[in-house]
Amino acid sequence: MPRYEYRCRTCGDTFELSRPMAESSAPADCPAGHDDTVKLLSTVAVGGSASAPAPAPRSGGGGGGCCGGGCCG
């Protein structure tokens, strides 16, 4: 179940709630009992170290591609 972050406008406390996506915009009460809260925009962190592959080295002629690389007959 996704976790959403909220901030209480009354006391300034920031808290998280686990709730279904369908309820993500539903009002959330502050743990201190206040009801004036706002849902915060959260960033998504993705782990891993993937990177774009290095471009292939160009061979001696043309501008690359099939017809520019000398593969056409």
CHARMM-style PDB file with segment names, atoms N, HN, CA, C and O in Angstrom:
ATOM      1  N   MET     1       0.844  -1.171   0.000  1.00  0.00      PROA
ATOM      2  CA  MET     1       0.000   0.000   0.000  1.00  0.00      PROA
ATOM      3  C   MET     1       0.896   1.243   0.000  1.00  0.00      PROA
ATOM      4  O   MET     1       1.865   1.301   0.757  1.00  0.00      PROA
ATOM      5  N   PRO     2       0.585   2.233  -0.837  1.00  0.00      PROA
ATOM      6  CA  PRO     2       1.427   3.441  -0.907  1.00  0.00      PROA
ATOM      7  C   PRO     2       1.369   4.267   0.370  1.00  0.00      PROA
ATOM      8  O   PRO     2       0.383   4.246   1.107  1.00  0.00      PROA
ATOM      9  N   ARG     3       2.460   4.996   0.608  1.00  0.00      PROA
ATOM     10  HN  ARG     3       3.260   5.013   0.009  1.00  0.00      PROA
ATOM     11  CA  ARG     3       2.528   5.898   1.763  1.00  0.00      PROA
ATOM     12  C   ARG     3       2.469   7.328   1.237  1.00  0.00      PROA
ATOM     13  O   ARG     3       3.122   7.667   0.251  1.00  0.00      PROA
ATOM     14  N   TYR     4       1.690   8.146   1.899  1.00  0.00      PROA
ATOM     15  HN  TYR     4       1.159   7.871   2.700  1.00  0.00      PROA
ATOM     16  CA  TYR     4       1.532   9.543   1.516  1.00  0.00      PROA
ATOM     17  C   TYR     4       1.952  10.425   2.677  1.00  0.00      PROA
ATOM     18  O   TYR     4       1.742  10.079   3.839  1.00  0.00      PROA
ATOM     19  N   GLU     5       2.543  11.560   2.360  1.00  0.00      PROA
ATOM     20  HN  GLU     5       2.714  11.841   1.416  1.00  0.00      PROA
ATOM     21  CA  GLU     5       3.045  12.483   3.370  1.00  0.00      PROA
ATOM     22  C   GLU     5       2.119  13.690   3.458  1.00  0.00      PROA
ATOM     23  O   GLU     5       1.696  14.242   2.442  1.00  0.00      PROA
ATOM     24  N   TYR     6       1.816  14.083   4.672  1.00  0.00      PROA
ATOM     25  HN  TYR     6       2.159  13.635   5.498  1.00  0.00      PROA
ATOM     26  CA  TYR     6       0.922  15.205   4.940  1.00  0.00      PROA
ATOM     27  C   TYR     6       1.580  16.167   5.920  1.00  0.00      PROA
ATOM     28  O   TYR     6       2.478  15.789   6.673  1.00  0.00      PROA
ATOM     29  N   ARG     7       1.121  17.418   5.901  1.00  0.00      PROA
ATOM     30  HN  ARG     7       0.392  17.725   5.289  1.00  0.00      PROA
ATOM     31  CA  ARG     7       1.591  18.414   6.880  1.00  0.00      PROA
ATOM     32  C   ARG     7       0.367  19.076   7.502  1.00  0.00      PROA
ATOM     33  O   ARG     7      -0.588  19.439   6.815  1.00  0.00      PROA
ATOM     34  N   CYS     8       0.426  19.220   8.818  1.00  0.00      PROA
ATOM     35  HN  CYS     8       1.202  18.926   9.376  1.00  0.00      PROA
ATOM     36  CA  CYS     8      -0.634  19.891   9.561  1.00  0.00      PROA
ATOM     37  C   CYS     8      -0.396  21.395   9.485  1.00  0.00      PROA
ATOM     38  O   CYS     8       0.692  21.876   9.804  1.00  0.00      PROA
ATOM     39  N   ARG     9      -1.411  22.128   9.064  1.00  0.00      PROA
ATOM     40  HN  ARG     9      -2.295  21.738   8.804  1.00  0.00      PROA
ATOM     41  CA  ARG     9      -1.287  23.593   8.975  1.00  0.00      PROA
ATOM     42  C   ARG     9      -1.395  24.241  10.353  1.00  0.00      PROA
ATOM     43  O   ARG     9      -0.961  25.378  10.535  1.00  0.00      PROA
ATOM     44  N   THR    10      -1.966  23.536  11.317  1.00  0.00      PROA
ATOM     45  HN  THR    10      -2.319  22.612  11.169  1.00  0.00      PROA
ATOM     46  CA  THR    10      -2.143  24.091  12.661  1.00  0.00      PROA
ATOM     47  C   THR    10      -0.852  24.027  13.468  1.00  0.00      PROA
ATOM     48  O   THR    10      -0.409  25.034  14.020  1.00  0.00      PROA
ATOM     49  N   CYS    11      -0.233  22.814  13.537  1.00  0.00      PROA
ATOM     50  HN  CYS    11      -0.593  21.996  13.088  1.00  0.00      PROA
ATOM     51  CA  CYS    11       0.960  22.660  14.382  1.00  0.00      PROA
ATOM     52  C   CYS    11       2.257  22.505  13.577  1.00  0.00      PROA
ATOM     53  O   CYS    11       3.344  22.545  14.153  1.00  0.00      PROA
ATOM     54  N   GLY    12       2.156  22.329  12.255  1.00  0.00      PROA
ATOM     55  HN  GLY    12       1.273  22.296  11.787  1.00  0.00      PROA
ATOM     56  CA  GLY    12       3.348  22.205  11.425  1.00  0.00      PROA
ATOM     57  C   GLY    12       3.945  20.815  11.380  1.00  0.00      PROA
ATOM     58  O   GLY    12       4.966  20.610  10.724  1.00  0.00      PROA
ATOM     59  N   ASP    13       3.338  19.853  12.057  1.00  0.00      PROA
ATOM     60  HN  ASP    13       2.509  20.020  12.590  1.00  0.00      PROA
ATOM     61  CA  ASP    13       3.837  18.475  12.071  1.00  0.00      PROA
ATOM     62  C   ASP    13       3.704  17.850  10.685  1.00  0.00      PROA
ATOM     63  O   ASP    13       2.712  18.076   9.991  1.00  0.00      PROA
ATOM     64  N   THR    14       4.695  17.069  10.285  1.00  0.00      PROA
ATOM     65  HN  THR    14       5.500  16.885  10.848  1.00  0.00      PROA
ATOM     66  CA  THR    14       4.660  16.309   9.045  1.00  0.00      PROA
ATOM     67  C   THR    14       4.520  14.845   9.413  1.00  0.00      PROA
ATOM     68  O   THR    14       5.232  14.349  10.286  1.00  0.00      PROA
ATOM     69  N   PHE    15       3.603  14.148   8.748  1.00  0.00      PROA
ATOM     70  HN  PHE    15       3.024  14.551   8.039  1.00  0.00      PROA
ATOM     71  CA  PHE    15       3.358  12.743   9.064  1.00  0.00      PROA
ATOM     72  C   PHE    15       3.017  11.972   7.797  1.00  0.00      PROA
ATOM     73  O   PHE    15       2.662  12.560   6.776  1.00  0.00      PROA
ATOM     74  N   GLU    16       3.127  10.643   7.875  1.00  0.00      PROA
ATOM     75  HN  GLU    16       3.415  10.166   8.705  1.00  0.00      PROA
ATOM     76  CA  GLU    16       2.843   9.766   6.741  1.00  0.00      PROA
ATOM     77  C   GLU    16       1.686   8.847   7.078  1.00  0.00      PROA
ATOM     78  O   GLU    16       1.486   8.465   8.231  1.00  0.00      PROA
ATOM     79  N   LEU    17       0.926   8.499   6.047  1.00  0.00      PROA
ATOM     80  HN  LEU    17       1.088   8.809   5.110  1.00  0.00      PROA
ATOM     81  CA  LEU    17      -0.158   7.536   6.185  1.00  0.00      PROA
ATOM     82  C   LEU    17      -0.073   6.521   5.056  1.00  0.00      PROA
ATOM     83  O   LEU    17       0.210   6.882   3.914  1.00  0.00      PROA
ATOM     84  N   SER    18      -0.315   5.259   5.369  1.00  0.00      PROA
ATOM     85  HN  SER    18      -0.544   4.966   6.297  1.00  0.00      PROA
ATOM     86  CA  SER    18      -0.450   4.227   4.349  1.00  0.00      PROA
ATOM     87  C   SER    18      -1.930   4.102   4.047  1.00  0.00      PROA
ATOM     88  O   SER    18      -2.736   3.828   4.936  1.00  0.00      PROA
ATOM     89  N   ARG    19      -2.279   4.305   2.786  1.00  0.00      PROA
ATOM     90  HN  ARG    19      -1.624   4.527   2.065  1.00  0.00      PROA
ATOM     91  CA  ARG    19      -3.677   4.201   2.392  1.00  0.00      PROA
ATOM     92  C   ARG    19      -3.766   3.852   0.918  1.00  0.00      PROA
ATOM     93  O   ARG    19      -2.816   4.081   0.170  1.00  0.00      PROA
ATOM     94  N   PRO    20      -4.891   3.302   0.491  1.00  0.00      PROA
ATOM     95  CA  PRO    20      -5.062   2.960  -0.923  1.00  0.00      PROA
ATOM     96  C   PRO    20      -4.981   4.213  -1.800  1.00  0.00      PROA
ATOM     97  O   PRO    20      -5.296   5.314  -1.347  1.00  0.00      PROA
ATOM     98  N   MET    21      -4.564   4.040  -3.041  1.00  0.00      PROA
ATOM     99  HN  MET    21      -4.308   3.146  -3.409  1.00  0.00      PROA
ATOM    100  CA  MET    21      -4.451   5.171  -3.963  1.00  0.00      PROA
ATOM    101  C   MET    21      -5.786   5.898  -4.119  1.00  0.00      PROA
ATOM    102  O   MET    21      -5.808   7.119  -4.274  1.00  0.00      PROA
ATOM    103  N   ALA    22      -6.890   5.168  -4.080  1.00  0.00      PROA
ATOM    104  HN  ALA    22      -6.872   4.176  -3.954  1.00  0.00      PROA
ATOM    105  CA  ALA    22      -8.211   5.774  -4.224  1.00  0.00      PROA
ATOM    106  C   ALA    22      -8.515   6.755  -3.092  1.00  0.00      PROA
ATOM    107  O   ALA    22      -9.374   7.624  -3.245  1.00  0.00      PROA
ATOM    108  N   GLU    23      -7.821   6.629  -1.956  1.00  0.00      PROA
ATOM    109  HN  GLU    23      -7.123   5.924  -1.831  1.00  0.00      PROA
ATOM    110  CA  GLU    23      -8.047   7.505  -0.809  1.00  0.00      PROA
ATOM    111  C   GLU    23      -6.931   8.526  -0.619  1.00  0.00      PROA
ATOM    112  O   GLU    23      -6.880   9.196   0.413  1.00  0.00      PROA
ATOM    113  N   SER    24      -6.045   8.654  -1.590  1.00  0.00      PROA
ATOM    114  HN  SER    24      -6.087   8.110  -2.428  1.00  0.00      PROA
ATOM    115  CA  SER    24      -4.884   9.532  -1.422  1.00  0.00      PROA
ATOM    116  C   SER    24      -5.262  10.995  -1.224  1.00  0.00      PROA
ATOM    117  O   SER    24      -4.539  11.731  -0.553  1.00  0.00      PROA
ATOM    118  N   SER    25      -6.374  11.424  -1.791  1.00  0.00      PROA
ATOM    119  HN  SER    25      -6.962  10.826  -2.336  1.00  0.00      PROA
ATOM    120  CA  SER    25      -6.790  12.823  -1.657  1.00  0.00      PROA
ATOM    121  C   SER    25      -7.802  13.044  -0.549  1.00  0.00      PROA
ATOM    122  O   SER    25      -8.227  14.175  -0.314  1.00  0.00      PROA
ATOM    123  N   ALA    26      -8.193  11.976   0.136  1.00  0.00      PROA
ATOM    124  HN  ALA    26      -7.848  11.057  -0.054  1.00  0.00      PROA
ATOM    125  CA  ALA    26      -9.156  12.103   1.230  1.00  0.00      PROA
ATOM    126  C   ALA    26      -8.518  12.882   2.384  1.00  0.00      PROA
ATOM    127  O   ALA    26      -7.303  12.816   2.573  1.00  0.00      PROA
ATOM    128  N   PRO    27      -9.321  13.616   3.153  1.00  0.00      PROA
ATOM    129  CA  PRO    27      -8.775  14.356   4.296  1.00  0.00      PROA
ATOM    130  C   PRO    27      -8.063  13.422   5.279  1.00  0.00      PROA
ATOM    131  O   PRO    27      -8.468  12.276   5.473  1.00  0.00      PROA
ATOM    132  N   ALA    28      -7.001  13.933   5.888  1.00  0.00      PROA
ATOM    133  HN  ALA    28      -6.671  14.864   5.730  1.00  0.00      PROA
ATOM    134  CA  ALA    28      -6.227  13.159   6.860  1.00  0.00      PROA
ATOM    135  C   ALA    28      -6.095  13.980   8.136  1.00  0.00      PROA
ATOM    136  O   ALA    28      -5.738  15.157   8.082  1.00  0.00      PROA
ATOM    137  N   ASP    29      -6.376  13.377   9.265  1.00  0.00      PROA
ATOM    138  HN  ASP    29      -6.666  12.421   9.309  1.00  0.00      PROA
ATOM    139  CA  ASP    29      -6.238  14.071  10.543  1.00  0.00      PROA
ATOM    140  C   ASP    29      -4.799  13.972  11.032  1.00  0.00      PROA
ATOM    141  O   ASP    29      -4.159  12.928  10.907  1.00  0.00      PROA
ATOM    142  N   CYS    30      -4.304  15.059  11.585  1.00  0.00      PROA
ATOM    143  HN  CYS    30      -4.824  15.908  11.686  1.00  0.00      PROA
ATOM    144  CA  CYS    30      -2.983  15.116  12.205  1.00  0.00      PROA
ATOM    145  C   CYS    30      -2.966  14.179  13.415  1.00  0.00      PROA
ATOM    146  O   CYS    30      -3.988  14.029  14.084  1.00  0.00      PROA
ATOM    147  N   PRO    31      -1.822  13.545  13.710  1.00  0.00      PROA
ATOM    148  CA  PRO    31      -1.738  12.692  14.901  1.00  0.00      PROA
ATOM    149  C   PRO    31      -2.072  13.445  16.200  1.00  0.00      PROA
ATOM    150  O   PRO    31      -2.460  12.827  17.191  1.00  0.00      PROA
ATOM    151  N   ALA    32      -1.920  14.782  16.194  1.00  0.00      PROA
ATOM    152  HN  ALA    32      -1.605  15.284  15.389  1.00  0.00      PROA
ATOM    153  CA  ALA    32      -2.259  15.580  17.383  1.00  0.00      PROA
ATOM    154  C   ALA    32      -3.745  15.935  17.431  1.00  0.00      PROA
ATOM    155  O   ALA    32      -4.202  16.599  18.362  1.00  0.00      PROA
ATOM    156  N   GLY    33      -4.506  15.480  16.405  1.00  0.00      PROA
ATOM    157  HN  GLY    33      -4.135  14.941  15.649  1.00  0.00      PROA
ATOM    158  CA  GLY    33      -5.945  15.694  16.417  1.00  0.00      PROA
ATOM    159  C   GLY    33      -6.449  16.860  15.581  1.00  0.00      PROA
ATOM    160  O   GLY    33      -7.656  17.093  15.524  1.00  0.00      PROA
ATOM    161  N   HSD    34      -5.571  17.582  14.944  1.00  0.00      PROA
ATOM    162  HN  HSD    34      -4.591  17.393  14.990  1.00  0.00      PROA
ATOM    163  CA  HSD    34      -6.003  18.698  14.094  1.00  0.00      PROA
ATOM    164  C   HSD    34      -6.512  18.167  12.756  1.00  0.00      PROA
ATOM    165  O   HSD    34      -6.075  17.115  12.288  1.00  0.00      PROA
ATOM    166  N   ASP    35      -7.441  18.909  12.143  1.00  0.00      PROA
ATOM    167  HN  ASP    35      -7.795  19.763  12.523  1.00  0.00      PROA
ATOM    168  CA  ASP    35      -7.979  18.435  10.872  1.00  0.00      PROA
ATOM    169  C   ASP    35      -7.624  19.332   9.689  1.00  0.00      PROA
ATOM    170  O   ASP    35      -8.089  19.079   8.578  1.00  0.00      PROA
ATOM    171  N   ASP    36      -6.820  20.366   9.893  1.00  0.00      PROA
ATOM    172  HN  ASP    36      -6.443  20.571  10.797  1.00  0.00      PROA
ATOM    173  CA  ASP    36      -6.405  21.251   8.804  1.00  0.00      PROA
ATOM    174  C   ASP    36      -5.051  20.780   8.267  1.00  0.00      PROA
ATOM    175  O   ASP    36      -4.002  21.295   8.656  1.00  0.00      PROA
ATOM    176  N   THR    37      -5.092  19.796   7.371  1.00  0.00      PROA
ATOM    177  HN  THR    37      -5.944  19.377   7.055  1.00  0.00      PROA
ATOM    178  CA  THR    37      -3.863  19.212   6.833  1.00  0.00      PROA
ATOM    179  C   THR    37      -3.842  19.337   5.316  1.00  0.00      PROA
ATOM    180  O   THR    37      -4.872  19.550   4.676  1.00  0.00      PROA
ATOM    181  N   VAL    38      -2.660  19.201   4.766  1.00  0.00      PROA
ATOM    182  HN  VAL    38      -1.823  19.029   5.285  1.00  0.00      PROA
ATOM    183  CA  VAL    38      -2.473  19.259   3.319  1.00  0.00      PROA
ATOM    184  C   VAL    38      -1.547  18.116   2.898  1.00  0.00      PROA
ATOM    185  O   VAL    38      -0.559  17.823   3.571  1.00  0.00      PROA
ATOM    186  N   LYS    39      -1.882  17.479   1.778  1.00  0.00      PROA
ATOM    187  HN  LYS    39      -2.685  17.717   1.232  1.00  0.00      PROA
ATOM    188  CA  LYS    39      -1.040  16.398   1.255  1.00  0.00      PROA
ATOM    189  C   LYS    39       0.160  17.027   0.550  1.00  0.00      PROA
ATOM    190  O   LYS    39       0.004  17.956  -0.242  1.00  0.00      PROA
ATOM    191  N   LEU    40       1.344  16.520   0.837  1.00  0.00      PROA
ATOM    192  HN  LEU    40       1.471  15.765   1.480  1.00  0.00      PROA
ATOM    193  CA  LEU    40       2.572  17.043   0.238  1.00  0.00      PROA
ATOM    194  C   LEU    40       2.892  16.297  -1.045  1.00  0.00      PROA
ATOM    195  O   LEU    40       2.552  15.124  -1.201  1.00  0.00      PROA
ATOM    196  N   LEU    41       3.540  16.981  -1.944  1.00  0.00      PROA
ATOM    197  HN  LEU    41       3.816  17.934  -1.817  1.00  0.00      PROA
ATOM    198  CA  LEU    41       4.001  16.366  -3.183  1.00  0.00      PROA
ATOM    199  C   LEU    41       5.295  15.630  -2.876  1.00  0.00      PROA
ATOM    200  O   LEU    41       6.292  16.248  -2.501  1.00  0.00      PROA
ATOM    201  N   SER    42       5.282  14.329  -3.031  1.00  0.00      PROA
ATOM    202  HN  SER    42       4.473  13.827  -3.335  1.00  0.00      PROA
ATOM    203  CA  SER    42       6.449  13.520  -2.702  1.00  0.00      PROA
ATOM    204  C   SER    42       7.223  13.173  -3.962  1.00  0.00      PROA
ATOM    205  O   SER    42       6.646  13.027  -5.040  1.00  0.00      PROA
ATOM    206  N   THR    43       8.520  13.045  -3.817  1.00  0.00      PROA
ATOM    207  HN  THR    43       8.988  13.164  -2.941  1.00  0.00      PROA
ATOM    208  CA  THR    43       9.352  12.591  -4.923  1.00  0.00      PROA
ATOM    209  C   THR    43       9.542  11.096  -4.802  1.00  0.00      PROA
ATOM    210  O   THR    43       9.476  10.535  -3.708  1.00  0.00      PROA
ATOM    211  N   VAL    44       9.774  10.465  -5.915  1.00  0.00      PROA
ATOM    212  HN  VAL    44       9.828  10.920  -6.804  1.00  0.00      PROA
ATOM    213  CA  VAL    44       9.970   9.023  -5.930  1.00  0.00      PROA
ATOM    214  C   VAL    44      11.454   8.739  -6.082  1.00  0.00      PROA
ATOM    215  O   VAL    44      12.099   9.249  -6.999  1.00  0.00      PROA
ATOM    216  N   ALA    45      11.989   7.933  -5.195  1.00  0.00      PROA
ATOM    217  HN  ALA    45      11.466   7.518  -4.451  1.00  0.00      PROA
ATOM    218  CA  ALA    45      13.395   7.551  -5.272  1.00  0.00      PROA
ATOM    219  C   ALA    45      13.478   6.153  -5.878  1.00  0.00      PROA
ATOM    220  O   ALA    45      12.796   5.229  -5.436  1.00  0.00      PROA
ATOM    221  N   VAL    46      14.307   6.019  -6.877  1.00  0.00      PROA
ATOM    222  HN  VAL    46      14.861   6.770  -7.236  1.00  0.00      PROA
ATOM    223  CA  VAL    46      14.494   4.723  -7.514  1.00  0.00      PROA
ATOM    224  C   VAL    46      15.947   4.327  -7.326  1.00  0.00      PROA
ATOM    225  O   VAL    46      16.859   5.070  -7.691  1.00  0.00      PROA
ATOM    226  N   GLY    47      16.151   3.152  -6.755  1.00  0.00      PROA
ATOM    227  HN  GLY    47      15.410   2.549  -6.459  1.00  0.00      PROA
ATOM    228  CA  GLY    47      17.516   2.687  -6.509  1.00  0.00      PROA
ATOM    229  C   GLY    47      18.127   2.069  -7.748  1.00  0.00      PROA
ATOM    230  O   GLY    47      17.441   1.830  -8.742  1.00  0.00      PROA
ATOM    231  N   GLY    48      19.400   1.816  -7.684  1.00  0.00      PROA
ATOM    232  HN  GLY    48      19.958   2.009  -6.877  1.00  0.00      PROA
ATOM    233  CA  GLY    48      20.091   1.192  -8.806  1.00  0.00      PROA
ATOM    234  C   GLY    48      21.146   2.123  -9.376  1.00  0.00      PROA
ATOM    235  O   GLY    48      21.256   3.287  -8.993  1.00  0.00      PROA
ATOM    236  N   SER    49      21.900   1.584 -10.284  1.00  0.00      PROA
ATOM    237  HN  SER    49      21.811   0.638 -10.595  1.00  0.00      PROA
ATOM    238  CA  SER    49      22.957   2.395 -10.876  1.00  0.00      PROA
ATOM    239  C   SER    49      22.940   2.282 -12.390  1.00  0.00      PROA
ATOM    240  O   SER    49      23.992   2.327 -13.028  1.00  0.00      PROA
ATOM    241  N   ALA    50      21.770   2.138 -12.965  1.00  0.00      PROA
ATOM    242  HN  ALA    50      20.915   2.102 -12.447  1.00  0.00      PROA
ATOM    243  CA  ALA    50      21.667   2.029 -14.416  1.00  0.00      PROA
ATOM    244  C   ALA    50      22.042   3.359 -15.055  1.00  0.00      PROA
ATOM    245  O   ALA    50      21.744   4.427 -14.519  1.00  0.00      PROA
ATOM    246  N   SER    51      22.680   3.280 -16.174  1.00  0.00      PROA
ATOM    247  HN  SER    51      22.922   2.413 -16.609  1.00  0.00      PROA
ATOM    248  CA  SER    51      23.017   4.489 -16.911  1.00  0.00      PROA
ATOM    249  C   SER    51      22.823   4.206 -18.398  1.00  0.00      PROA
ATOM    250  O   SER    51      22.723   3.053 -18.817  1.00  0.00      PROA
ATOM    251  N   ALA    52      22.771   5.255 -19.170  1.00  0.00      PROA
ATOM    252  HN  ALA    52      22.852   6.192 -18.830  1.00  0.00      PROA
ATOM    253  CA  ALA    52      22.593   5.098 -20.611  1.00  0.00      PROA
ATOM    254  C   ALA    52      23.839   4.443 -21.203  1.00  0.00      PROA
ATOM    255  O   ALA    52      24.957   4.735 -20.780  1.00  0.00      PROA
ATOM    256  N   PRO    53      23.647   3.568 -22.173  1.00  0.00      PROA
ATOM    257  CA  PRO    53      24.811   2.936 -22.780  1.00  0.00      PROA
ATOM    258  C   PRO    53      25.649   3.962 -23.546  1.00  0.00      PROA
ATOM    259  O   PRO    53      25.130   4.955 -24.057  1.00  0.00      PROA
ATOM    260  N   ALA    54      26.922   3.705 -23.612  1.00  0.00      PROA
ATOM    261  HN  ALA    54      27.344   2.899 -23.197  1.00  0.00      PROA
ATOM    262  CA  ALA    54      27.824   4.596 -24.341  1.00  0.00      PROA
ATOM    263  C   ALA    54      27.526   4.482 -25.832  1.00  0.00      PROA
ATOM    264  O   ALA    54      27.212   3.390 -26.308  1.00  0.00      PROA
ATOM    265  N   PRO    55      27.615   5.578 -26.580  1.00  0.00      PROA
ATOM    266  CA  PRO    55      27.364   5.511 -28.016  1.00  0.00      PROA
ATOM    267  C   PRO    55      28.421   4.644 -28.701  1.00  0.00      PROA
ATOM    268  O   PRO    55      29.579   4.593 -28.285  1.00  0.00      PROA
ATOM    269  N   ALA    56      27.993   3.977 -29.745  1.00  0.00      PROA
ATOM    270  HN  ALA    56      27.052   4.018 -30.082  1.00  0.00      PROA
ATOM    271  CA  ALA    56      28.914   3.121 -30.494  1.00  0.00      PROA
ATOM    272  C   ALA    56      29.936   3.994 -31.217  1.00  0.00      PROA
ATOM    273  O   ALA    56      29.594   5.062 -31.725  1.00  0.00      PROA
ATOM    274  N   PRO    57      31.174   3.547 -31.263  1.00  0.00      PROA
ATOM    275  CA  PRO    57      32.184   4.335 -31.970  1.00  0.00      PROA
ATOM    276  C   PRO    57      31.870   4.373 -33.463  1.00  0.00      PROA
ATOM    277  O   PRO    57      31.390   3.396 -34.038  1.00  0.00      PROA
ATOM    278  N   ARG    58      32.149   5.506 -34.066  1.00  0.00      PROA
ATOM    279  HN  ARG    58      32.539   6.299 -33.599  1.00  0.00      PROA
ATOM    280  CA  ARG    58      31.908   5.645 -35.499  1.00  0.00      PROA
ATOM    281  C   ARG    58      33.076   5.082 -36.281  1.00  0.00      PROA
ATOM    282  O   ARG    58      34.239   5.236 -35.908  1.00  0.00      PROA
ATOM    283  N   SER    59      32.732   4.421 -37.382  1.00  0.00      PROA
ATOM    284  HN  SER    59      31.787   4.295 -37.685  1.00  0.00      PROA
ATOM    285  CA  SER    59      33.807   3.981 -38.259  1.00  0.00      PROA
ATOM    286  C   SER    59      34.149   5.107 -39.213  1.00  0.00      PROA
ATOM    287  O   SER    59      33.343   6.019 -39.398  1.00  0.00      PROA
ATOM    288  N   GLY    60      35.252   5.068 -39.785  1.00  0.00      PROA
ATOM    289  HN  GLY    60      35.906   4.327 -39.634  1.00  0.00      PROA
ATOM    290  CA  GLY    60      35.875   6.114 -40.552  1.00  0.00      PROA
ATOM    291  C   GLY    60      35.066   6.975 -41.479  1.00  0.00      PROA
ATOM    292  O   GLY    60      35.550   8.072 -41.759  1.00  0.00      PROA
ATOM    293  N   GLY    61      33.933   6.649 -41.984  1.00  0.00      PROA
ATOM    294  HN  GLY    61      33.540   5.758 -41.756  1.00  0.00      PROA
ATOM    295  CA  GLY    61      33.354   7.549 -42.973  1.00  0.00      PROA
ATOM    296  C   GLY    61      31.901   7.831 -42.736  1.00  0.00      PROA
ATOM    297  O   GLY    61      31.228   7.108 -42.000  1.00  0.00      PROA
ATOM    298  N   GLY    62      31.417   8.868 -43.348  1.00  0.00      PROA
ATOM    299  HN  GLY    62      31.962   9.455 -43.946  1.00  0.00      PROA
ATOM    300  CA  GLY    62      30.007   9.185 -43.342  1.00  0.00      PROA
ATOM    301  C   GLY    62      29.525   9.735 -42.013  1.00  0.00      PROA
ATOM    302  O   GLY    62      30.281   9.927 -41.060  1.00  0.00      PROA
ATOM    303  N   GLY    63      28.230   9.975 -42.004  1.00  0.00      PROA
ATOM    304  HN  GLY    63      27.616   9.820 -42.778  1.00  0.00      PROA
ATOM    305  CA  GLY    63      27.631  10.562 -40.824  1.00  0.00      PROA
ATOM    306  C   GLY    63      26.883   9.558 -39.986  1.00  0.00      PROA
ATOM    307  O   GLY    63      26.045   9.964 -39.181  1.00  0.00      PROA
ATOM    308  N   GLY    64      27.131   8.282 -40.125  1.00  0.00      PROA
ATOM    309  HN  GLY    64      27.812   7.952 -40.779  1.00  0.00      PROA
ATOM    310  CA  GLY    64      26.440   7.284 -39.339  1.00  0.00      PROA
ATOM    311  C   GLY    64      25.176   6.814 -40.050  1.00  0.00      PROA
ATOM    312  O   GLY    64      24.862   7.295 -41.138  1.00  0.00      PROA
ATOM    313  N   GLY    65      24.473   5.906 -39.463  1.00  0.00      PROA
ATOM    314  HN  GLY    65      24.729   5.515 -38.579  1.00  0.00      PROA
ATOM    315  CA  GLY    65      23.269   5.361 -40.069  1.00  0.00      PROA
ATOM    316  C   GLY    65      23.635   4.413 -41.204  1.00  0.00      PROA
ATOM    317  O   GLY    65      24.812   4.259 -41.528  1.00  0.00      PROA
ATOM    318  N   CYS    66      22.665   3.795 -41.791  1.00  0.00      PROA
ATOM    319  HN  CYS    66      21.708   3.920 -41.528  1.00  0.00      PROA
ATOM    320  CA  CYS    66      22.941   2.810 -42.827  1.00  0.00      PROA
ATOM    321  C   CYS    66      23.598   3.429 -44.048  1.00  0.00      PROA
ATOM    322  O   CYS    66      24.683   3.005 -44.445  1.00  0.00      PROA
ATOM    323  N   CYS    67      22.969   4.410 -44.639  1.00  0.00      PROA
ATOM    324  HN  CYS    67      22.088   4.754 -44.316  1.00  0.00      PROA
ATOM    325  CA  CYS    67      23.507   4.957 -45.880  1.00  0.00      PROA
ATOM    326  C   CYS    67      24.684   5.883 -45.651  1.00  0.00      PROA
ATOM    327  O   CYS    67      25.490   6.083 -46.560  1.00  0.00      PROA
ATOM    328  N   GLY    68      24.805   6.454 -44.461  1.00  0.00      PROA
ATOM    329  HN  GLY    68      24.150   6.292 -43.723  1.00  0.00      PROA
ATOM    330  CA  GLY    68      25.926   7.326 -44.198  1.00  0.00      PROA
ATOM    331  C   GLY    68      27.119   6.551 -43.649  1.00  0.00      PROA
ATOM    332  O   GLY    68      28.218   7.098 -43.559  1.00  0.00      PROA
ATOM    333  N   GLY    69      26.925   5.305 -43.285  1.00  0.00      PROA
ATOM    334  HN  GLY    69      26.032   4.860 -43.359  1.00  0.00      PROA
ATOM    335  CA  GLY    69      27.994   4.533 -42.685  1.00  0.00      PROA
ATOM    336  C   GLY    69      28.655   3.563 -43.640  1.00  0.00      PROA
ATOM    337  O   GLY    69      29.550   2.816 -43.244  1.00  0.00      PROA
ATOM    338  N   GLY    70      28.236   3.563 -44.867  1.00  0.00      PROA
ATOM    339  HN  GLY    70      27.509   4.170 -45.188  1.00  0.00      PROA
ATOM    340  CA  GLY    70      28.906   2.716 -45.859  1.00  0.00      PROA
ATOM    341  C   GLY    70      28.376   1.295 -45.954  1.00  0.00      PROA
ATOM    342  O   GLY    70      29.053   0.431 -46.513  1.00  0.00      PROA
ATOM    343  N   CYS    71      27.173   1.021 -45.419  1.00  0.00      PROA
ATOM    344  HN  CYS    71      26.623   1.723 -44.965  1.00  0.00      PROA
ATOM    345  CA  CYS    71      26.678  -0.339 -45.504  1.00  0.00      PROA
ATOM    346  C   CYS    71      25.784  -0.558 -46.714  1.00  0.00      PROA
ATOM    347  O   CYS    71      25.388  -1.689 -46.994  1.00  0.00      PROA
ATOM    348  N   CYS    72      25.464   0.499 -47.426  1.00  0.00      PROA
ATOM    349  HN  CYS    72      25.785   1.418 -47.199  1.00  0.00      PROA
ATOM    350  CA  CYS    72      24.606   0.373 -48.620  1.00  0.00      PROA
ATOM    351  C   CYS    72      25.476   0.036 -49.832  1.00  0.00      PROA
ATOM    352  O   CYS    72      26.630   0.454 -49.922  1.00  0.00      PROA
ATOM    353  N   GLY    73      24.915  -0.706 -50.732  1.00  0.00      PROA
ATOM    354  HN  GLY    73      23.977  -1.046 -50.659  1.00  0.00      PROA
ATOM    355  CA  GLY    73      25.696  -1.153 -51.867  1.00  0.00      PROA
ATOM    356  C   GLY    73      25.509  -0.477 -53.095  1.00  0.00      PROA
ATOM    357  OT1 GLY    73      26.148  -0.817 -54.091  1.00  0.00      PROA
TER     358      GLY     73
END
